[in-house]
């Protein structure tokens, strides 16, 4: 379940960041509100970047693990063919 929550948080953060950027681009906010929104945007950006780094690391680990398993499977198949 925690993985699903992490995905939802990423999507939610990304959506909030997109909405925030649209508000800032309109230029209708007073300076103080714009600065607060900008600070929030920086925090959301960092959250999203960290979630992406975590996901990338998981993909690397899984890819390496799967590559090793595939090599092992191929070796097992080779041994059974040569010994039959």
Buried (B, 14 or more C-beta within 10 A) or exposed (E): EEEEEEEEEBEEBBEBBEEBBEBBEEEEBEEEEBEEBBEEBEEBBEBBEEBEEEBEEEEEEEEEEEEEEEEEEEEEEEEEEEEE
